[in-house]
Amino acid sequence: MTDTEPDGVIPPADQNMRQVVAQAALLQDWAGRQLSTLRNTYPAWDIGRERDVSGQMWWTARLRQQLSLDMVAAGVLQTVQQPDAIALAETLAWQTAFLQYARARVAPR
């Protein structure tokens, strides 16, 4: 029996490769779930993952509306970028508070 026969023993290198591929798929699925959660939690933002020119991956959110002067004064940014989903979620929580503050300032009384 050889290693290429269907009933043969799986070579250790092949088994390691399968584990690496399985772990990568699991991580990719995890990132996909994080992305979906962020998009559902913060619908005012276009959220994605982008690689910069140096090859680093960033979690990025772009506000779907144009900034007003009141928004800028409140600290709202058009685009935010963080190295991971948790940091982006924290930043977007602050940005949401700033947006609400800016809207409250211009709301009719």
C-alpha positions as CSV (number, residue, x, y, z in Angstrom):
1,M,0.0,0.0,0.0
2,T,1.3,3.5,-0.9
3,D,0.5,6.9,0.5
4,T,-1.4,7.7,-2.7
5,E,-3.8,4.8,-2.4
6,P,-7.2,5.8,-1.1
7,D,-7.0,3.5,1.9
8,G,-3.4,4.4,2.7
9,V,-2.1,6.2,5.7
10,I,-2.3,10.0,5.4
11,P,1.3,11.3,5.5
12,P,1.9,13.6,8.4
13,A,2.7,16.6,6.2
14,D,-0.7,16.2,4.5
15,Q,-2.5,16.0,7.9
16,N,-0.7,19.2,9.1
17,M,-1.8,20.9,5.9
18,R,-5.4,19.9,6.4
19,Q,-5.3,21.3,9.9
20,V,-3.8,24.6,8.7
21,V,-6.5,24.9,6.1
22,A,-9.2,24.0,8.6
23,Q,-8.0,26.6,11.0
24,A,-7.7,29.2,8.3
25,A,-11.3,28.5,7.2
26,L,-12.5,28.8,10.9
27,L,-10.7,32.1,11.3
28,Q,-12.1,33.4,8.0
29,D,-15.6,32.4,9.1
30,W,-15.0,34.1,12.5
31,A,-14.0,37.4,10.7
32,G,-17.1,37.0,8.5
33,R,-19.3,36.7,11.6
34,Q,-17.6,39.8,13.2
35,L,-18.1,41.7,10.0
36,S,-21.8,40.8,9.8
37,T,-22.3,41.7,13.5
38,L,-20.6,45.1,12.9
39,R,-22.7,45.8,9.8
40,N,-25.9,44.9,11.6
41,T,-25.0,46.9,14.7
42,Y,-23.9,50.1,12.9
43,P,-26.1,50.4,9.8
44,A,-25.1,54.1,9.3
45,W,-21.6,52.9,8.2
46,D,-20.2,50.9,5.3
47,I,-17.9,48.4,7.0
48,G,-15.3,46.2,5.5
49,R,-11.8,44.9,5.7
50,E,-9.0,46.4,3.5
51,R,-5.4,45.8,3.0
52,D,-3.1,48.8,2.9
53,V,0.0,49.3,0.6
54,S,2.2,47.7,3.2
55,G,0.0,44.6,3.3
56,Q,-1.6,45.2,6.8
57,M,-5.2,44.3,7.1
58,W,-7.5,47.0,8.5
59,W,-11.1,47.0,9.6
60,T,-12.6,50.2,8.0
61,A,-15.9,52.0,8.4
62,R,-17.1,54.9,6.2
63,L,-20.1,57.0,7.2
64,R,-22.9,56.7,4.6
65,Q,-23.8,60.4,4.8
66,Q,-21.9,63.5,4.2
67,L,-20.5,65.3,7.3
68,S,-22.2,68.5,8.4
69,L,-20.4,71.3,10.3
70,D,-22.3,70.2,13.4
71,M,-21.1,66.6,13.0
72,V,-17.5,67.7,12.5
73,A,-17.8,70.0,15.6
74,A,-19.2,67.0,17.6
75,G,-16.1,64.9,16.6
76,V,-17.7,62.7,13.9
77,L,-15.2,61.3,11.4
78,Q,-16.1,60.3,7.8
79,T,-13.8,57.3,7.9
80,V,-12.4,55.3,10.8
81,Q,-9.9,52.5,10.7
82,Q,-8.7,50.0,13.3
83,P,-6.5,46.8,13.3
84,D,-9.2,44.5,14.6
85,A,-13.0,44.2,14.9
86,I,-13.2,44.8,18.6
87,A,-11.3,48.1,18.3
88,L,-13.5,49.1,15.4
89,A,-16.6,48.3,17.4
90,E,-15.3,50.5,20.2
91,T,-14.6,53.4,17.8
92,L,-18.0,53.1,16.2
93,A,-19.7,53.2,19.6
94,W,-18.0,56.5,20.2
95,Q,-18.8,57.8,16.8
96,T,-22.4,56.8,17.2
97,A,-22.5,58.8,20.4
98,F,-21.0,61.8,18.6
99,L,-23.6,61.4,15.8
100,Q,-26.4,61.4,18.3
101,Y,-25.0,64.5,20.0
102,A,-24.7,66.3,16.7
103,R,-28.3,65.4,15.8
104,A,-29.5,66.6,19.2
105,R,-27.9,70.0,18.7
106,V,-29.7,70.6,15.4
107,A,-33.1,69.1,16.3
108,P,-36.0,71.5,16.5
109,R,-37.1,72.3,20.1
